[in-house]
């Protein structure tokens, strides 16, 4: 008999960016740690099919799953908290839903019926929720946006209908809303929460629990007022006040006994999670013993959400090494030969992050040169690896016009070239790529990588001969120059089907470039080995 999945629907009110994703992931973490099989789903009401073509300035980071889905950054939070790998089915958008329904209509699946929001669009959403929940004890569904958004109405209707279909003992509604502090009055105000819940009720959804986001803790009187005015039990008003770390939230929820009303609503019995390891790691985030400083060189440093997985992976490594990692954010557009020494003289490690486009590239190359010449631990991710190869080719191999065809399509020494070129030349059609409507081919998702024996990369991964990491890129390192690189001391330490996946410098304490995005597989309880190795090397450099 198939497992009957229970559903927790999480909606948001008043305004976005309050932390629905963190709240959802925190509840999932607690439920997983009592032994339940838990999964998560993010339903995004925007009309884009996925965030893959959206600017980081518009949407923040695009998170990539093992199977190559470009998803909302909340899926990164889900994976980091749950320590589970999610997939295409764990995130969908209005655009994807409408595309699927229109495709079915064109095939004649609806037998000539008039296609409508109800039942066809809503039915498609319900079907996708059910599919994501298959095989799990609990599926937590986060509805993007806020109550009242016109584009979110079909999603809210879908969770209303699904709860009626499965019954109250198999579904509950949690509403996260803002309780603002009005400085002039010196008071926390509950009226926005009351209005938000009122709007939800007009749609036909009554919350079973309210999570209150605020700058400060709520007193008992205020919680009781919210419970009374919003029609929930007193133990179902949970506060989520500002914390020093997002990883404190599950512990805060547990302290407020959030699992008791959840268990009562869903008939889950007594729930007692073991969060001792989590608690220990959080204490090391809040009050670590050591510290180190790394330069984070990128071109979106004014919008740090663009690097969310990477900054979180650094926190994971720091917690596991009992070290506070101070990030010195450096805009690569502002790095010049005249100021690079001043900008980087006081850092223990240098990280050059990935990205697309030529803007800021020269500054990144200057940072890489500084790390190479001054023996500073260096980690280059994706574009950071490619630029390390270009810098080495120009400065050590004396190929002055060495470049990437991303920046100069006619360069005589294309150190980096398009994936399409590799596929056309080698005929290796088994390499999974995704064609974009914008005309580019992306290499997306998890790929295996063979590691060179006795290399630094091999040491980082504990002697492993083969690893699997996730990718999101369009350009590859050109194997034509491999012999020249290796003769001069830049070693290819990782490869996949002839593609160069990782490089390192022979005569350098710690200099690694990887084509993958190791940050996508990092979790608090299981940091990524590459990030961990880099932070460890930076700590050693700080001590020295």
N, C-alpha and C positions, 0 to 999 in steps of 0.2 A: 504493500500500500504506500502511495506517495506521501511524503512528509507534508503536513499542513503548515505552511509558512505563516508566521504572525508578522504583522506590519506595524511599524511606527512611522507615522507621517509627521514631518517637521516643516512648519511654515514660519514665515517671518512677517513682522508688521512694523509700521512707522517709517523705517528706512532700511536700506540695504547695508551690507558690510558690517553687520552687527556680530557676525560669528556663528551663523547657523551651522556652517560646515564643521567648525570646531566642536560645537555642542553635540551635533550628531555623531561625530567621530568619538567623542568622549563617552557617550552613552554606549556606543558599539563596543568600545574597549572594555568597559565594565561588564557588559553582557558576555563578551568573549572569555573574559577571565573567570567566569563561573562555569565555563565548559560548554556554552551554547555555540552553535555554528551560526555565525553572523555575517551578513554581507550588507553592502550599502549601494544606494543609487542616487545620482544627482539628476534631476529633471530641470533643464534650463529653458525658460520660456522665450529666449531670443530666437529670431528667425534664421540666423546662420545655421547651416547644417552642422558645423562644429567650429571651435575657435581657431582652427588651423590657419586661416587666412587673415585673422584679426591681428592688428598691431599690438605689441606689448603695452604701448601707451594707452590703448583702448581697453584691453582685457586683462593685462598682467600676463603671468606665465601660461604657456600652453603645456599641460602635462601629457606625457606619452605613456601608454600602457604596453605590456609585453606584446600584445597582438597588433600594435601599431595604431591604436586609436589616439587621435589628438583630442584631448578633453579639457574640461574646466579644471582650474588649479585645486578645487576642493577635493578632487579624486586623489591628489597628492596627499592631502591631509588624511583622507580615509586610509590610504595604504600605510602611511607613516604611523598612524595610531593603531590600526588593526594588525599590522605586520602581515598583510595579505596582498597578493597581486590581483588586481581587478582587470576588467576587460571592456570591450566595446559595449557590452550589454549594461554596464554600470553607469552610463551617462548618455542621455539623449536630449535633443533640443526640439523646439517647435518645427524648425526647418527639416529635421530628420523625419519627424512624424508626418508632416504634410507631404514630404517627398515620397514616403512609403505609401501613403493613402492614394496619392495621385498615380503612382506607378501601378497599384492594384486596379485602380479605376480604368487605366489605359489597357490593362490586360483583360479586362472584362470580369474581374473577380466579383464585382458587386452586381452582376447580372442586370445592368442597365438602370439600377436605382439612382435616385438623386443623392449625391454625396453631400453630407451635412456635418457640422461640428458635432452634433449629437444625432445619431450614435457613432458615426464613423471615426472622427478625430479622437473623441473621448475613448472610444473602444480600442483604438490603436494604442493610446497611452496606457490604458488598463492592461492590455496584453503585454506591453513591454515591462510594466511593473511586475506582473506575474512571472514573466520569464526570468527577470533578474533575481526573483526570490526563490526559484526552484532549487530544491535540495538544501535549503537553509532553515534553521529554526526561526530566525528573525531577520527580516529585511528592513533596514532603516532608509526611508525615502525622504530626501531633502528636496523641497520645491524651491527653485531659485526665485529671486525677486521678492516682492512684498505683496501682501494682500491688498487688492485694489488695482493692481496693474492689469490693464485690459488684456495683455498677451498671456497672463497667467491663469485666466478664468477656465480654459479647458482642463488644465492640470488640476485645479482645485475641484472641478466637477468630477474628474476621474477618481480622485481619492475619496470624495464623498460617496460616489457610486460603489467603489470597491469595498468601502467599509460596510455599506448596507449588504452587499453581496456575501461577504465572508462572516459578518456578525461581529458584535462588540467584543467578544472574547478573543478575536483574532486581529483586531486593529485598534490603534489608539492615535489620537491627535495631540501633538505637542506644538505649542505656539511660542515662538521666541520674539520678544518685543522689548522696546527701549523704555527704561524708566529714567528720564533725564534729571540731572541735578541743575536747578536754576540758581545760579550763583547769587544773583541780586536778592532773591527771596531766601536763600540758604536752605532750600528744600528739594527733596526728590518728589517728582510729580507722577501720579499714576494715570492721569487723564488720557495721555496718548495710548497707554495699554488698553484702557477701557474702550476707546474709539476703535482701536485695531481689532479687538475681540468682537466688537459690535459689527464691524464690517465682515468679519469671518462668519458670524452667525447669519448675516443676511444672505450669504452664499449657501447656507445650509450645513455649515460645519461648526460644531461646538468643541472647543479644546478640552482635553482631559487633564492637561498639565500646561502651566505657563512658566517659561524660563525668562527671567528678567535681567536684561543687560543693563548694567549701570556702572558709574564711575566708582561707586562705593557700596559697601554692604547695606542691605535693607533690614530694618528692624522688624520685630514680630508684628507690631501694629500695622505697619505698611503692607506686609505680606497678607495679613488677615483681611485688610481692606481690598486688596486685589482679588483674593479668593472669593470674597463675598460679592463684589461687583461683577466679577467675570464668571461666576457660577462653577468654580472648581473646589475640590476639597482643600483644606488648609495645608495638608502635607504635599500638595501638588503645585505649590508656588516655590520655585527654585531660583535662587539668585545666581547670577554669573557676573560678578563684579570684575573690574580690571585686575589682571594678575601679572606678576613678573614674568611668567612663562605660560604659553598656551598648554604646556604639558601638565600644569597644575590643575587644569579644569576637571579631568576625571576624578582626581582626588578630592576636589572641592564638592563635586556632585555626590561622591560617595559619602562624604562627611555629613551631607544634608539628607542622606538616606533616600536618594532618588530612586533606587531600585525597588523599594517596597511598594510605592504606588504603581510602578510599571509592572511589577509582578502581579499585583492585584488586578490590574486592568486586563492583563493578557493571560492570567492563569498559569504563571510560570513557577509557582511554588517559592520556597525560600531561596534567595540569591545572596551568596557570600563570596565575592571575588577576592582573589589573592593579588594584591597590588604592591607587594613588598619590593619587588625588583624595580618596578616603575617609580615608586616613592624614593628609592635610593638614587636613581638616576636624576630625578627632578631636584633633589637636594644638591647634587653636584652641578646642576645648571644654575641654581640660585646662589650657592655659596661654594664655588670650587676652590681647590687648594692652590693651583697654579694658574698662570696666564701666559698668553702669547699674542702677538699682533701680526696679522697678515694684511697685505694690500689686496683689496678686491678691485681689480681693474675691469671696468665695463663701460658701456655707453648708455645704459639705462639706469645709472646710479641714483638719479632723482626719483625713479619709480621702482623701489626695491621689490615690489610684488613681482616684477619681471624675473627675478632670480629666487623666487620663494623656495623651491626645492633645494637649491644650492645653499642658501643661508640656513635652512633647516638641517641639511646634512652636516653642515659645519657645527651646528649646535649638538647634533647627535654624537659626532666624534669627540667634541669637547667634553660632553657629559661622561662618555665612556673612558676618557683619559683624565677626568677630574681637573679640567682646565677651562678657564674662561678664554674664549677666542675673541679678541677684539678685532673688529673689521675696520680697516681704514679704507673708506670708499674713495676711489679715485676715478674721475671721469677721464676716459682715455683720450677724449678730444683735447684735453688740457695738458697732456704730457708732451713736452718738447725735449730735444737734446739738451737744451740749456737749463731745464729744471728737473730732469728725471732723477738726478742724484739727490737733490733736496727732497723730492717727494717720497723717495723710497729708502732713504738712508737709515730710517729707524724701524723698519719692518723685519719680521723674522721669516716671513714667507711671502711669495707673490703668486696670486691666482689670476689667470686671465680667462674670463668666462666666454661662453659661446655667443653667437649672434649672427645676424645676416646683414649684408651691405658693407660698403666701403667706409662709412663714417666711423671715425675713431680708430681705424686700423693702424695708422702710423704711430699713434701713441701706444697702442698695445705692443707693437714691435719694439719700441724703445724700452718698455718695461721688461720684455723678454730678454733683450740684450743685456740689460742691467743684471737680471737674475743669472744669466749664463756666465757673464764675466766676473761677477762678484760672488759666485758660488752660493747664492741665496736659494733655498728650497723653492722649486717652481712646479706648479701644476697648471697645465693648459688643457682646457676642455673644449672639444669640438673645434671651433675656429681658433681657440687658444693653442691647439696642437698644430693646426695648419700654419698659423703664423710663426710658430717656433721653427717649423721647417723652412719657411720662406726667409726668416731672419738668419738662420744658419747658412742657407744657400747663398744669400747675399754677402754675409760678413766673413764666412769661413771658406766657402767654396768659390767666392769671388764671382758669382753669377749676378751681376748688378741688376739685370732686368728680371730676375726671378720674381714670380708673382702667382697669383691665383687668377684663373680666367673669370672668376666672379668679379674681379676688379679691373682686369685688362684682358679682354677676349683675344687680343692679338699678340700677347707677350711671347717672346721667343723661348723662354724657359718656364713653361707652365708647371710649377711644382704641385699645384692643386688644379684639378680639372673636374668636369661634370661626371656624375655617375653614369649618365647616358653614354659618355665616351667609353667608359670601362665596359659597359654591357655590350656596346656595339663591337668593340675591338676583341673582347675575349669570348663573347658568345655565352657567358655564364647567365643564362636566363633564370636560373633558380634563385637569384638574388631578389628578394621581395622588395618592390618599390611601389610607391603610390603616386599616380599621376594627378597633378593638381590642375584645376580648371585654369589657373593662371599660367599654365604652360610648363611648369617645372616638375621634375621628378624627385620625390622625397624618399629617403631611406628611413623608414619608421619602424619602431618596435624593437624587440629583443633579438640579438644575433649572437651566435657563439664566436669566440675568439680563441685562437691557439696561442699559448704563451711560450716565449723562448726560454729554454731551460737556463737556470742560473742567472737570470736577469733580475733587475730590481723589481719589475712587475711580478715576476714569479715569487719573489720574497714577500711582496705586498699581499699576494693572494695565498700565502701559506704553502707555496710549492705546487699549486694547482697547474695542470697542463692545459686546461680548457676552462674558460669562464663564459658567462652570458650576461651582457649588459644591453641597455636600451639606447637607441639612436634616434636622432632627428636632424638630418642634414641633407644637403643637396650635392655637395662637392666632396671629392675624394683626393687623397694623396697619390701622386703619379708615381707608380713603381719604376718608371724609367730611370729615376735618379737614385734608386736605392743603394746601388753599389758605391756611388760617390759619397753618399751620406755616411755609410757604414765605415768606409775607409778613413773618413775624417773624424769619426768618433760619435756620430749620431746613429744609434742602434735602433733597428725595428724590433721591438720586443713583443709585439702582438699583431696577428694577422688573421684574416678571415676570407677564405676563397680567393686568395691573392690580393685582397684589399689590405692596406696598411691601417692597422687599428690602434697601435700604440708605439710611441718612440721614447727613448731616454738617452741621456748623454753619458758617455763612457767615463769621463774624468770630471764628474760633478757629484757632490754628496747626495743630492736628490733633485733630479730634473726629469719630469715625466709629462708627456702629452698623450691624451687619449681622444680618439675620435667619438667615442660614446659619451653619454651623459650619465656618469655614475651616480649623480645625485638622485636620479629617479628611483633607484632601488634602495636608498638609505632609509633606515627606520631608527627610532630612538633606542629600541632594544637590540638592534642589529645594524650598526653603522656600516656604510659601504667601505670596503677595504682600501680603495684608492684615496678617498677623502680622509680616512683614518690615518693612512700612511703619511699623507701630506701634512696633516696637523701634528702628528708625532715628530716628523722631521723639523717642523717649524718650532716646536717646543724645545727640541734638542739645540736648535740654532739660537734660541733665546737664552737658554742656560749657558751656552758657550760664550 
